[in-house]
Amino acid sequence: MTREEIFNKVAEVIANHFEVAADQVKESMSIKDDLNADSISVMEFVLELEEAFGTEISDEDAEKIQTVGAAVDYIDSHLN
């Protein structure tokens, strides 16, 4: 899976979870600040990413994912 494909899939998850249009999602977006995610929303988002990509993200790693780009980087490095 290419980085672009991963980004598009992450953008879809964000669009479904945070009610943001997928084409408005940018890698620089802060999950907490730009998407107004609280800790529960972040946890649910991480669970959705795990399901979408068939991978596990530890709580410790999830705390480090602050931006959309960081989520894409994490998934890219753990899938390939």
mmCIF file of the N, C-alpha and C atoms, coordinates in Angstrom:
data_MODEL
# 
_entry.id   MODEL 
# 
loop_
_atom_site.group_PDB 
_atom_site.id 
_atom_site.type_symbol 
_atom_site.label_atom_id 
_atom_site.label_alt_id 
_atom_site.label_comp_id 
_atom_site.label_asym_id 
_atom_site.label_entity_id 
_atom_site.label_seq_id 
_atom_site.pdbx_PDB_ins_code 
_atom_site.Cartn_x 
_atom_site.Cartn_y 
_atom_site.Cartn_z 
_atom_site.occupancy 
_atom_site.B_iso_or_equiv 
_atom_site.pdbx_formal_charge 
_atom_site.auth_seq_id 
_atom_site.auth_comp_id 
_atom_site.auth_asym_id 
_atom_site.auth_atom_id 
_atom_site.pdbx_PDB_model_num 
ATOM 1   N N  . MET A 1 1  ? 0.857   -1.179 0.000  1.00 0.00 ? 1  MET A N  1 
ATOM 2   C CA . MET A 1 1  ? 0.000   0.000  0.000  1.00 0.00 ? 1  MET A CA 1 
ATOM 3   C C  . MET A 1 1  ? 0.902   1.242  0.000  1.00 0.00 ? 1  MET A C  1 
ATOM 4   N N  . THR A 1 2  ? 0.637   2.166  -0.893 1.00 0.00 ? 2  THR A N  1 
ATOM 5   C CA . THR A 1 2  ? 1.463   3.373  -0.961 1.00 0.00 ? 2  THR A CA 1 
ATOM 6   C C  . THR A 1 2  ? 1.073   4.359  0.136  1.00 0.00 ? 2  THR A C  1 
ATOM 7   N N  . ARG A 1 3  ? 1.952   5.312  0.374  1.00 0.00 ? 3  ARG A N  1 
ATOM 8   C CA . ARG A 1 3  ? 1.674   6.328  1.391  1.00 0.00 ? 3  ARG A CA 1 
ATOM 9   C C  . ARG A 1 3  ? 0.410   7.112  1.010  1.00 0.00 ? 3  ARG A C  1 
ATOM 10  N N  . GLU A 1 4  ? 0.241   7.375  -0.272 1.00 0.00 ? 4  GLU A N  1 
ATOM 11  C CA . GLU A 1 4  ? -0.945  8.109  -0.731 1.00 0.00 ? 4  GLU A CA 1 
ATOM 12  C C  . GLU A 1 4  ? -2.225  7.312  -0.462 1.00 0.00 ? 4  GLU A C  1 
ATOM 13  N N  . GLU A 1 5  ? -2.175  6.008  -0.702 1.00 0.00 ? 5  GLU A N  1 
ATOM 14  C CA . GLU A 1 5  ? -3.340  5.159  -0.426 1.00 0.00 ? 5  GLU A CA 1 
ATOM 15  C C  . GLU A 1 5  ? -3.648  5.139  1.068  1.00 0.00 ? 5  GLU A C  1 
ATOM 16  N N  . ILE A 1 6  ? -2.590  5.085  1.880  1.00 0.00 ? 6  ILE A N  1 
ATOM 17  C CA . ILE A 1 6  ? -2.784  5.113  3.332  1.00 0.00 ? 6  ILE A CA 1 
ATOM 18  C C  . ILE A 1 6  ? -3.422  6.440  3.732  1.00 0.00 ? 6  ILE A C  1 
ATOM 19  N N  . PHE A 1 7  ? -2.891  7.549  3.210  1.00 0.00 ? 7  PHE A N  1 
ATOM 20  C CA . PHE A 1 7  ? -3.453  8.867  3.528  1.00 0.00 ? 7  PHE A CA 1 
ATOM 21  C C  . PHE A 1 7  ? -4.927  8.928  3.153  1.00 0.00 ? 7  PHE A C  1 
ATOM 22  N N  . ASN A 1 8  ? -5.279  8.458  1.962  1.00 0.00 ? 8  ASN A N  1 
ATOM 23  C CA . ASN A 1 8  ? -6.675  8.513  1.516  1.00 0.00 ? 8  ASN A CA 1 
ATOM 24  C C  . ASN A 1 8  ? -7.584  7.700  2.432  1.00 0.00 ? 8  ASN A C  1 
ATOM 25  N N  . LYS A 1 9  ? -7.098  6.550  2.880  1.00 0.00 ? 9  LYS A N  1 
ATOM 26  C CA . LYS A 1 9  ? -7.895  5.714  3.777  1.00 0.00 ? 9  LYS A CA 1 
ATOM 27  C C  . LYS A 1 9  ? -8.032  6.375  5.151  1.00 0.00 ? 9  LYS A C  1 
ATOM 28  N N  . VAL A 1 10 ? -6.934  6.978  5.657  1.00 0.00 ? 10 VAL A N  1 
ATOM 29  C CA . VAL A 1 10 ? -6.987  7.705  6.926  1.00 0.00 ? 10 VAL A CA 1 
ATOM 30  C C  . VAL A 1 10 ? -7.972  8.873  6.797  1.00 0.00 ? 10 VAL A C  1 
ATOM 31  N N  . ALA A 1 11 ? -7.929  9.581  5.669  1.00 0.00 ? 11 ALA A N  1 
ATOM 32  C CA . ALA A 1 11 ? -8.845  10.705 5.437  1.00 0.00 ? 11 ALA A CA 1 
ATOM 33  C C  . ALA A 1 11 ? -10.297 10.234 5.451  1.00 0.00 ? 11 ALA A C  1 
ATOM 34  N N  . GLU A 1 12 ? -10.558 9.050  4.901  1.00 0.00 ? 12 GLU A N  1 
ATOM 35  C CA . GLU A 1 12 ? -11.909 8.475  4.933  1.00 0.00 ? 12 GLU A CA 1 
ATOM 36  C C  . GLU A 1 12 ? -12.359 8.209  6.363  1.00 0.00 ? 12 GLU A C  1 
ATOM 37  N N  . VAL A 1 13 ? -11.475 7.612  7.153  1.00 0.00 ? 13 VAL A N  1 
ATOM 38  C CA . VAL A 1 13 ? -11.795 7.332  8.557  1.00 0.00 ? 13 VAL A CA 1 
ATOM 39  C C  . VAL A 1 13 ? -12.085 8.639  9.287  1.00 0.00 ? 13 VAL A C  1 
ATOM 40  N N  . ILE A 1 14 ? -11.266 9.650  9.042  1.00 0.00 ? 14 ILE A N  1 
ATOM 41  C CA . ILE A 1 14 ? -11.474 10.960 9.675  1.00 0.00 ? 14 ILE A CA 1 
ATOM 42  C C  . ILE A 1 14 ? -12.801 11.554 9.236  1.00 0.00 ? 14 ILE A C  1 
ATOM 43  N N  . ALA A 1 15 ? -13.105 11.464 7.954  1.00 0.00 ? 15 ALA A N  1 
ATOM 44  C CA . ALA A 1 15 ? -14.367 12.009 7.430  1.00 0.00 ? 15 ALA A CA 1 
ATOM 45  C C  . ALA A 1 15 ? -15.560 11.339 8.103  1.00 0.00 ? 15 ALA A C  1 
ATOM 46  N N  . ASN A 1 16 ? -15.486 10.027 8.291  1.00 0.00 ? 16 ASN A N  1 
ATOM 47  C CA . ASN A 1 16 ? -16.586 9.303  8.927  1.00 0.00 ? 16 ASN A CA 1 
ATOM 48  C C  . ASN A 1 16 ? -16.679 9.593  10.416 1.00 0.00 ? 16 ASN A C  1 
ATOM 49  N N  . HIS A 1 17 ? -15.528 9.761  11.054 1.00 0.00 ? 17 HIS A N  1 
ATOM 50  C CA . HIS A 1 17 ? -15.507 9.905  12.510 1.00 0.00 ? 17 HIS A CA 1 
ATOM 51  C C  . HIS A 1 17 ? -15.726 11.347 12.974 1.00 0.00 ? 17 HIS A C  1 
ATOM 52  N N  . PHE A 1 18 ? -15.136 12.301 12.268 1.00 0.00 ? 18 PHE A N  1 
ATOM 53  C CA . PHE A 1 18 ? -15.163 13.682 12.735 1.00 0.00 ? 18 PHE A CA 1 
ATOM 54  C C  . PHE A 1 18 ? -16.056 14.599 11.902 1.00 0.00 ? 18 PHE A C  1 
ATOM 55  N N  . GLU A 1 19 ? -16.781 14.046 10.943 1.00 0.00 ? 19 GLU A N  1 
ATOM 56  C CA . GLU A 1 19 ? -17.683 14.834 10.105 1.00 0.00 ? 19 GLU A CA 1 
ATOM 57  C C  . GLU A 1 19 ? -16.954 15.976 9.400  1.00 0.00 ? 19 GLU A C  1 
ATOM 58  N N  . VAL A 1 20 ? -15.814 15.630 8.816  1.00 0.00 ? 20 VAL A N  1 
ATOM 59  C CA . VAL A 1 20 ? -15.032 16.546 7.996  1.00 0.00 ? 20 VAL A CA 1 
ATOM 60  C C  . VAL A 1 20 ? -14.977 15.920 6.614  1.00 0.00 ? 20 VAL A C  1 
ATOM 61  N N  . ALA A 1 21 ? -15.108 16.724 5.571  1.00 0.00 ? 21 ALA A N  1 
ATOM 62  C CA . ALA A 1 21 ? -15.023 16.184 4.215  1.00 0.00 ? 21 ALA A CA 1 
ATOM 63  C C  . ALA A 1 21 ? -13.626 15.617 3.993  1.00 0.00 ? 21 ALA A C  1 
ATOM 64  N N  . ALA A 1 22 ? -13.557 14.424 3.415  1.00 0.00 ? 22 ALA A N  1 
ATOM 65  C CA . ALA A 1 22 ? -12.272 13.759 3.202  1.00 0.00 ? 22 ALA A CA 1 
ATOM 66  C C  . ALA A 1 22 ? -11.320 14.634 2.388  1.00 0.00 ? 22 ALA A C  1 
ATOM 67  N N  . ASP A 1 23 ? -11.850 15.395 1.445  1.00 0.00 ? 23 ASP A N  1 
ATOM 68  C CA . ASP A 1 23 ? -10.975 16.239 0.618  1.00 0.00 ? 23 ASP A CA 1 
ATOM 69  C C  . ASP A 1 23 ? -10.487 17.490 1.351  1.00 0.00 ? 23 ASP A C  1 
ATOM 70  N N  . GLN A 1 24 ? -10.977 17.710 2.571  1.00 0.00 ? 24 GLN A N  1 
ATOM 71  C CA . GLN A 1 24 ? -10.515 18.836 3.386  1.00 0.00 ? 24 GLN A CA 1 
ATOM 72  C C  . GLN A 1 24 ? -9.402  18.424 4.357  1.00 0.00 ? 24 GLN A C  1 
ATOM 73  N N  . VAL A 1 25 ? -9.168  17.128 4.465  1.00 0.00 ? 25 VAL A N  1 
ATOM 74  C CA . VAL A 1 25 ? -8.172  16.615 5.403  1.00 0.00 ? 25 VAL A CA 1 
ATOM 75  C C  . VAL A 1 25 ? -6.768  16.886 4.865  1.00 0.00 ? 25 VAL A C  1 
ATOM 76  N N  . LYS A 1 26 ? -5.924  17.439 5.726  1.00 0.00 ? 26 LYS A N  1 
ATOM 77  C CA . LYS A 1 26 ? -4.530  17.736 5.373  1.00 0.00 ? 26 LYS A CA 1 
ATOM 78  C C  . LYS A 1 26 ? -3.615  17.023 6.365  1.00 0.00 ? 26 LYS A C  1 
ATOM 79  N N  . GLU A 1 27 ? -2.422  16.660 5.921  1.00 0.00 ? 27 GLU A N  1 
ATOM 80  C CA . GLU A 1 27 ? -1.483  15.959 6.801  1.00 0.00 ? 27 GLU A CA 1 
ATOM 81  C C  . GLU A 1 27 ? -1.079  16.798 8.001  1.00 0.00 ? 27 GLU A C  1 
ATOM 82  N N  . SER A 1 28 ? -1.101  18.102 7.840  1.00 0.00 ? 28 SER A N  1 
ATOM 83  C CA . SER A 1 28 ? -0.658  18.989 8.925  1.00 0.00 ? 28 SER A CA 1 
ATOM 84  C C  . SER A 1 28 ? -1.723  19.190 10.004 1.00 0.00 ? 28 SER A C  1 
ATOM 85  N N  . MET A 1 29 ? -2.932  18.686 9.778  1.00 0.00 ? 29 MET A N  1 
ATOM 86  C CA . MET A 1 29 ? -4.009  18.891 10.744 1.00 0.00 ? 29 MET A CA 1 
ATOM 87  C C  . MET A 1 29 ? -3.712  18.211 12.077 1.00 0.00 ? 29 MET A C  1 
ATOM 88  N N  . SER A 1 30 ? -3.927  18.968 13.154 1.00 0.00 ? 30 SER A N  1 
ATOM 89  C CA . SER A 1 30 ? -3.805  18.414 14.495 1.00 0.00 ? 30 SER A CA 1 
ATOM 90  C C  . SER A 1 30 ? -5.104  17.682 14.819 1.00 0.00 ? 30 SER A C  1 
ATOM 91  N N  . ILE A 1 31 ? -4.980  16.460 15.292 1.00 0.00 ? 31 ILE A N  1 
ATOM 92  C CA . ILE A 1 31 ? -6.179  15.673 15.597 1.00 0.00 ? 31 ILE A CA 1 
ATOM 93  C C  . ILE A 1 31 ? -6.966  16.319 16.726 1.00 0.00 ? 31 ILE A C  1 
ATOM 94  N N  . LYS A 1 32 ? -6.277  16.794 17.746 1.00 0.00 ? 32 LYS A N  1 
ATOM 95  C CA . LYS A 1 32 ? -6.979  17.399 18.879 1.00 0.00 ? 32 LYS A CA 1 
ATOM 96  C C  . LYS A 1 32 ? -7.462  18.817 18.578 1.00 0.00 ? 32 LYS A C  1 
ATOM 97  N N  . ASP A 1 33 ? -6.589  19.639 17.978 1.00 0.00 ? 33 ASP A N  1 
ATOM 98  C CA . ASP A 1 33 ? -6.934  21.047 17.778 1.00 0.00 ? 33 ASP A CA 1 
ATOM 99  C C  . ASP A 1 33 ? -7.810  21.280 16.553 1.00 0.00 ? 33 ASP A C  1 
ATOM 100 N N  . ASP A 1 34 ? -7.387  20.765 15.404 1.00 0.00 ? 34 ASP A N  1 
ATOM 101 C CA . ASP A 1 34 ? -8.129  21.031 14.167 1.00 0.00 ? 34 ASP A CA 1 
ATOM 102 C C  . ASP A 1 34 ? -9.396  20.205 14.034 1.00 0.00 ? 34 ASP A C  1 
ATOM 103 N N  . LEU A 1 35 ? -9.388  19.010 14.613 1.00 0.00 ? 35 LEU A N  1 
ATOM 104 C CA . LEU A 1 35 ? -10.569 18.141 14.524 1.00 0.00 ? 35 LEU A CA 1 
ATOM 105 C C  . LEU A 1 35 ? -11.395 18.159 15.806 1.00 0.00 ? 35 LEU A C  1 
ATOM 106 N N  . ASN A 1 36 ? -10.955 18.972 16.767 1.00 0.00 ? 36 ASN A N  1 
ATOM 107 C CA . ASN A 1 36 ? -11.661 19.117 18.047 1.00 0.00 ? 36 ASN A CA 1 
ATOM 108 C C  . ASN A 1 36 ? -11.916 17.777 18.734 1.00 0.00 ? 36 ASN A C  1 
ATOM 109 N N  . ALA A 1 37 ? -10.906 16.913 18.710 1.00 0.00 ? 37 ALA A N  1 
ATOM 110 C CA . ALA A 1 37 ? -11.055 15.587 19.309 1.00 0.00 ? 37 ALA A CA 1 
ATOM 111 C C  . ALA A 1 37 ? -10.699 15.615 20.788 1.00 0.00 ? 37 ALA A C  1 
ATOM 112 N N  . ASP A 1 38 ? -11.579 15.039 21.602 1.00 0.00 ? 38 ASP A N  1 
ATOM 113 C CA . ASP A 1 38 ? -11.242 14.854 23.009 1.00 0.00 ? 38 ASP A CA 1 
ATOM 114 C C  . ASP A 1 38 ? -10.603 13.471 23.152 1.00 0.00 ? 38 ASP A C  1 
ATOM 115 N N  . SER A 1 39 ? -10.221 13.108 24.359 1.00 0.00 ? 39 SER A N  1 
ATOM 116 C CA . SER A 1 39 ? -9.495  11.848 24.541 1.00 0.00 ? 39 SER A CA 1 
ATOM 117 C C  . SER A 1 39 ? -10.322 10.629 24.116 1.00 0.00 ? 39 SER A C  1 
ATOM 118 N N  . ILE A 1 40 ? -11.615 10.682 24.315 1.00 0.00 ? 40 ILE A N  1 
ATOM 119 C CA . ILE A 1 40 ? -12.472 9.561  23.905 1.00 0.00 ? 40 ILE A CA 1 
ATOM 120 C C  . ILE A 1 40 ? -12.540 9.477  22.381 1.00 0.00 ? 40 ILE A C  1 
ATOM 121 N N  . SER A 1 41 ? -12.686 10.625 21.720 1.00 0.00 ? 41 SER A N  1 
ATOM 122 C CA . SER A 1 41 ? -12.716 10.651 20.253 1.00 0.00 ? 41 SER A CA 1 
ATOM 123 C C  . SER A 1 41 ? -11.412 10.129 19.662 1.00 0.00 ? 41 SER A C  1 
ATOM 124 N N  . VAL A 1 42 ? -10.301 10.504 20.289 1.00 0.00 ? 42 VAL A N  1 
ATOM 125 C CA . VAL A 1 42 ? -8.997  10.040 19.812 1.00 0.00 ? 42 VAL A CA 1 
ATOM 126 C C  . VAL A 1 42 ? -8.910  8.519  19.946 1.00 0.00 ? 42 VAL A C  1 
ATOM 127 N N  . MET A 1 43 ? -9.353  7.988  21.089 1.00 0.00 ? 43 MET A N  1 
ATOM 128 C CA . MET A 1 43 ? -9.320  6.545  21.315 1.00 0.00 ? 43 MET A CA 1 
ATOM 129 C C  . MET A 1 43 ? -10.189 5.817  20.277 1.00 0.00 ? 43 MET A C  1 
ATOM 130 N N  . GLU A 1 44 ? -11.382 6.346  20.018 1.00 0.00 ? 44 GLU A N  1 
ATOM 131 C CA . GLU A 1 44 ? -12.265 5.740  19.016 1.00 0.00 ? 44 GLU A CA 1 
ATOM 132 C C  . GLU A 1 44 ? -11.647 5.812  17.627 1.00 0.00 ? 44 GLU A C  1 
ATOM 133 N N  . PHE A 1 45 ? -11.006 6.936  17.315 1.00 0.00 ? 45 PHE A N  1 
ATOM 134 C CA . PHE A 1 45 ? -10.337 7.115  16.025 1.00 0.00 ? 45 PHE A CA 1 
ATOM 135 C C  . PHE A 1 45 ? -9.225  6.080  15.859 1.00 0.00 ? 45 PHE A C  1 
ATOM 136 N N  . VAL A 1 46 ? -8.436  5.884  16.903 1.00 0.00 ? 46 VAL A N  1 
ATOM 137 C CA . VAL A 1 46 ? -7.356  4.888  16.851 1.00 0.00 ? 46 VAL A CA 1 
ATOM 138 C C  . VAL A 1 46 ? -7.937  3.492  16.625 1.00 0.00 ? 46 VAL A C  1 
ATOM 139 N N  . LEU A 1 47 ? -9.032  3.177  17.301 1.00 0.00 ? 47 LEU A N  1 
ATOM 140 C CA . LEU A 1 47 ? -9.675  1.868  17.109 1.00 0.00 ? 47 LEU A CA 1 
ATOM 141 C C  . LEU A 1 47 ? -10.150 1.703  15.666 1.00 0.00 ? 47 LEU A C  1 
ATOM 142 N N  . GLU A 1 48 ? -10.686 2.776  15.091 1.00 0.00 ? 48 GLU A N  1 
ATOM 143 C CA . GLU A 1 48 ? -11.136 2.720  13.696 1.00 0.00 ? 48 GLU A CA 1 
ATOM 144 C C  . GLU A 1 48 ? -9.960  2.534  12.746 1.00 0.00 ? 48 GLU A C  1 
ATOM 145 N N  . LEU A 1 49 ? -8.836  3.186  13.051 1.00 0.00 ? 49 LEU A N  1 
ATOM 146 C CA . LEU A 1 49 ? -7.639  2.997  12.223 1.00 0.00 ? 49 LEU A CA 1 
ATOM 147 C C  . LEU A 1 49 ? -7.159  1.551  12.302 1.00 0.00 ? 49 LEU A C  1 
ATOM 148 N N  . GLU A 1 50 ? -7.159  0.986  13.514 1.00 0.00 ? 50 GLU A N  1 
ATOM 149 C CA . GLU A 1 50 ? -6.737  -0.406 13.686 1.00 0.00 ? 50 GLU A CA 1 
ATOM 150 C C  . GLU A 1 50 ? -7.602  -1.334 12.845 1.00 0.00 ? 50 GLU A C  1 
ATOM 151 N N  . GLU A 1 51 ? -8.899  -1.084 12.869 1.00 0.00 ? 51 GLU A N  1 
ATOM 152 C CA . GLU A 1 51 ? -9.827  -1.919 12.106 1.00 0.00 ? 51 GLU A CA 1 
ATOM 153 C C  . GLU A 1 51 ? -9.624  -1.733 10.605 1.00 0.00 ? 51 GLU A C  1 
ATOM 154 N N  . ALA A 1 52 ? -9.474  -0.484 10.174 1.00 0.00 ? 52 ALA A N  1 
ATOM 155 C CA . ALA A 1 52 ? -9.340  -0.182 8.748  1.00 0.00 ? 52 ALA A CA 1 
ATOM 156 C C  . ALA A 1 52 ? -8.068  -0.787 8.148  1.00 0.00 ? 52 ALA A C  1 
ATOM 157 N N  . PHE A 1 53 ? -6.993  -0.818 8.947  1.00 0.00 ? 53 PHE A N  1 
ATOM 158 C CA . PHE A 1 53 ? -5.711  -1.277 8.422  1.00 0.00 ? 53 PHE A CA 1 
ATOM 159 C C  . PHE A 1 53 ? -5.291  -2.648 8.946  1.00 0.00 ? 53 PHE A C  1 
ATOM 160 N N  . GLY A 1 54 ? -6.099  -3.248 9.803  1.00 0.00 ? 54 GLY A N  1 
ATOM 161 C CA . GLY A 1 54 ? -5.780  -4.569 10.326 1.00 0.00 ? 54 GLY A CA 1 
ATOM 162 C C  . GLY A 1 54 ? -4.473  -4.590 11.099 1.00 0.00 ? 54 GLY A C  1 
ATOM 163 N N  . THR A 1 55 ? -4.244  -3.551 11.883 1.00 0.00 ? 55 THR A N  1 
ATOM 164 C CA . THR A 1 55 ? -3.023  -3.448 12.669 1.00 0.00 ? 55 THR A CA 1 
ATOM 165 C C  . THR A 1 55 ? -3.370  -3.045 14.090 1.00 0.00 ? 55 THR A C  1 
ATOM 166 N N  . GLU A 1 56 ? -2.417  -3.191 14.989 1.00 0.00 ? 56 GLU A N  1 
ATOM 167 C CA . GLU A 1 56 ? -2.647  -2.753 16.364 1.00 0.00 ? 56 GLU A CA 1 
ATOM 168 C C  . GLU A 1 56 ? -1.769  -1.551 16.659 1.00 0.00 ? 56 GLU A C  1 
ATOM 169 N N  . ILE A 1 57 ? -2.336  -0.579 17.352 1.00 0.00 ? 57 ILE A N  1 
ATOM 170 C CA . ILE A 1 57 ? -1.606  0.613  17.751 1.00 0.00 ? 57 ILE A CA 1 
ATOM 171 C C  . ILE A 1 57 ? -1.623  0.640  19.277 1.00 0.00 ? 57 ILE A C  1 
ATOM 172 N N  . SER A 1 58 ? -0.458  0.555  19.886 1.00 0.00 ? 58 SER A N  1 
ATOM 173 C CA . SER A 1 58 ? -0.403  0.546  21.351 1.00 0.00 ? 58 SER A CA 1 
ATOM 174 C C  . SER A 1 58 ? -0.855  1.893  21.904 1.00 0.00 ? 58 SER A C  1 
ATOM 175 N N  . ASP A 1 59 ? -1.304  1.905  23.141 1.00 0.00 ? 59 ASP A N  1 
ATOM 176 C CA . ASP A 1 59 ? -1.719  3.158  23.780 1.00 0.00 ? 59 ASP A CA 1 
ATOM 177 C C  . ASP A 1 59 ? -0.570  4.159  23.788 1.00 0.00 ? 59 ASP A C  1 
ATOM 178 N N  . GLU A 1 60 ? 0.626   3.651  24.035 1.00 0.00 ? 60 GLU A N  1 
ATOM 179 C CA . GLU A 1 60 ? 1.805   4.511  24.070 1.00 0.00 ? 60 GLU A CA 1 
ATOM 180 C C  . GLU A 1 60 ? 2.038   5.171  22.704 1.00 0.00 ? 60 GLU A C  1 
ATOM 181 N N  . ASP A 1 61 ? 1.919   4.379  21.641 1.00 0.00 ? 61 ASP A N  1 
ATOM 182 C CA . ASP A 1 61 ? 2.096   4.929  20.292 1.00 0.00 ? 61 ASP A CA 1 
ATOM 183 C C  . ASP A 1 61 ? 0.948   5.868  19.923 1.00 0.00 ? 61 ASP A C  1 
ATOM 184 N N  . ALA A 1 62 ? -0.260  5.521  20.337 1.00 0.00 ? 62 ALA A N  1 
ATOM 185 C CA . ALA A 1 62 ? -1.426  6.356  20.016 1.00 0.00 ? 62 ALA A CA 1 
ATOM 186 C C  . ALA A 1 62 ? -1.271  7.755  20.591 1.00 0.00 ? 62 ALA A C  1 
ATOM 187 N N  . GLU A 1 63 ? -0.669  7.858  21.764 1.00 0.00 ? 63 GLU A N  1 
ATOM 188 C CA . GLU A 1 63 ? -0.462  9.168  22.392 1.00 0.00 ? 63 GLU A CA 1 
ATOM 189 C C  . GLU A 1 63 ? 0.496   10.036 21.582 1.00 0.00 ? 63 GLU A C  1 
ATOM 190 N N  . LYS A 1 64 ? 1.388   9.401  20.822 1.00 0.00 ? 64 LYS A N  1 
ATOM 191 C CA . LYS A 1 64 ? 2.372   10.129 20.022 1.00 0.00 ? 64 LYS A CA 1 
ATOM 192 C C  . LYS A 1 64 ? 1.783   10.628 18.702 1.00 0.00 ? 64 LYS A C  1 
ATOM 193 N N  . ILE A 1 65 ? 0.647   10.096 18.305 1.00 0.00 ? 65 ILE A N  1 
ATOM 194 C CA . ILE A 1 65 ? 0.037   10.486 17.035 1.00 0.00 ? 65 ILE A CA 1 
ATOM 195 C C  . ILE A 1 65 ? -0.773  11.764 17.258 1.00 0.00 ? 65 ILE A C  1 
ATOM 196 N N  . GLN A 1 66 ? -0.158  12.875 16.904 1.00 0.00 ? 66 GLN A N  1 
ATOM 197 C CA . GLN A 1 66 ? -0.779  14.182 17.149 1.00 0.00 ? 66 GLN A CA 1 
ATOM 198 C C  . GLN A 1 66 ? -1.405  14.791 15.894 1.00 0.00 ? 66 GLN A C  1 
ATOM 199 N N  . THR A 1 67 ? -0.909  14.386 14.719 1.00 0.00 ? 67 THR A N  1 
ATOM 200 C CA . THR A 1 67 ? -1.397  14.967 13.470 1.00 0.00 ? 67 THR A CA 1 
ATOM 201 C C  . THR A 1 67 ? -1.836  13.865 12.515 1.00 0.00 ? 67 THR A C  1 
ATOM 202 N N  . VAL A 1 68 ? -2.538  14.269 11.487 1.00 0.00 ? 68 VAL A N  1 
ATOM 203 C CA . VAL A 1 68 ? -2.951  13.315 10.459 1.00 0.00 ? 68 VAL A CA 1 
ATOM 204 C C  . VAL A 1 68 ? -1.717  12.688 9.817  1.00 0.00 ? 68 VAL A C  1 
ATOM 205 N N  . GLY A 1 69 ? -0.710  13.514 9.528  1.00 0.00 ? 69 GLY A N  1 
ATOM 206 C CA . GLY A 1 69 ? 0.520   13.001 8.924  1.00 0.00 ? 69 GLY A CA 1 
ATOM 207 C C  . GLY A 1 69 ? 1.214   11.982 9.807  1.00 0.00 ? 69 GLY A C  1 
ATOM 208 N N  . ALA A 1 70 ? 1.193   12.207 11.115 1.00 0.00 ? 70 ALA A N  1 
ATOM 209 C CA . ALA A 1 70 ? 1.808   11.255 12.045 1.00 0.00 ? 70 ALA A CA 1 
ATOM 210 C C  . ALA A 1 70 ? 1.071   9.923  12.016 1.00 0.00 ? 70 ALA A C  1 
ATOM 211 N N  . ALA A 1 71 ? -0.249  9.962  11.872 1.00 0.00 ? 71 ALA A N  1 
ATOM 212 C CA . ALA A 1 71 ? -1.036  8.730  11.775 1.00 0.00 ? 71 ALA A CA 1 
ATOM 213 C C  . ALA A 1 71 ? -0.659  7.976  10.499 1.00 0.00 ? 71 ALA A C  1 
ATOM 214 N N  . VAL A 1 72 ? -0.530  8.702  9.393  1.00 0.00 ? 72 VAL A N  1 
ATOM 215 C CA . VAL A 1 72 ? -0.152  8.093  8.116  1.00 0.00 ? 72 VAL A CA 1 
ATOM 216 C C  . VAL A 1 72 ? 1.245   7.494  8.223  1.00 0.00 ? 72 VAL A C  1 
ATOM 217 N N  . ASP A 1 73 ? 2.185   8.250  8.804  1.00 0.00 ? 73 ASP A N  1 
ATOM 218 C CA . ASP A 1 73 ? 3.563   7.748  8.964  1.00 0.00 ? 73 ASP A CA 1 
ATOM 219 C C  . ASP A 1 73 ? 3.584   6.478  9.802  1.00 0.00 ? 73 ASP A C  1 
ATOM 220 N N  . TYR A 1 74 ? 2.843   6.472  10.901 1.00 0.00 ? 74 TYR A N  1 
ATOM 221 C CA . TYR A 1 74 ? 2.818   5.320  11.787 1.00 0.00 ? 74 TYR A CA 1 
ATOM 222 C C  . TYR A 1 74 ? 2.307   4.092  11.041 1.00 0.00 ? 74 TYR A C  1 
ATOM 223 N N  . ILE A 1 75 ? 1.190   4.246  10.370 1.00 0.00 ? 75 ILE A N  1 
ATOM 224 C CA . ILE A 1 75 ? 0.604   3.107  9.656  1.00 0.00 ? 75 ILE A CA 1 
ATOM 225 C C  . ILE A 1 75 ? 1.528   2.646  8.532  1.00 0.00 ? 75 ILE A C  1 
ATOM 226 N N  . ASP A 1 76 ? 2.106   3.597  7.811  1.00 0.00 ? 76 ASP A N  1 
ATOM 227 C CA . ASP A 1 76 ? 3.022   3.270  6.719  1.00 0.00 ? 76 ASP A CA 1 
ATOM 228 C C  . ASP A 1 76 ? 4.204   2.453  7.238  1.00 0.00 ? 76 ASP A C  1 
ATOM 229 N N  . SER A 1 77 ? 4.769   2.836  8.364  1.00 0.00 ? 77 SER A N  1 
ATOM 230 C CA . SER A 1 77 ? 5.940   2.130  8.890  1.00 0.00 ? 77 SER A CA 1 
ATOM 231 C C  . SER A 1 77 ? 5.582   0.774  9.496  1.00 0.00 ? 77 SER A C  1 
ATOM 232 N N  . HIS A 1 78 ? 4.331   0.595  9.912  1.00 0.00 ? 78 HIS A N  1 
ATOM 233 C CA . HIS A 1 78 ? 3.950   -0.671 10.535 1.00 0.00 ? 78 HIS A CA 1 
ATOM 234 C C  . HIS A 1 78 ? 3.288   -1.661 9.570  1.00 0.00 ? 78 HIS A C  1 
ATOM 235 N N  . LEU A 1 79 ? 2.884   -1.179 8.403  1.00 0.00 ? 79 LEU A N  1 
ATOM 236 C CA . LEU A 1 79 ? 2.293   -2.084 7.411  1.00 0.00 ? 79 LEU A CA 1 
ATOM 237 C C  . LEU A 1 79 ? 3.355   -2.639 6.478  1.00 0.00 ? 79 LEU A C  1 
ATOM 238 N N  . ASN A 1 80 ? 4.357   -1.834 6.182  1.00 0.00 ? 80 ASN A N  1 
ATOM 239 C CA . ASN A 1 80 ? 5.339   -2.222 5.167  1.00 0.00 ? 80 ASN A CA 1 
ATOM 240 C C  . ASN A 1 80 ? 6.609   -2.786 5.761  1.00 0.00 ? 80 ASN A C  1 
# 
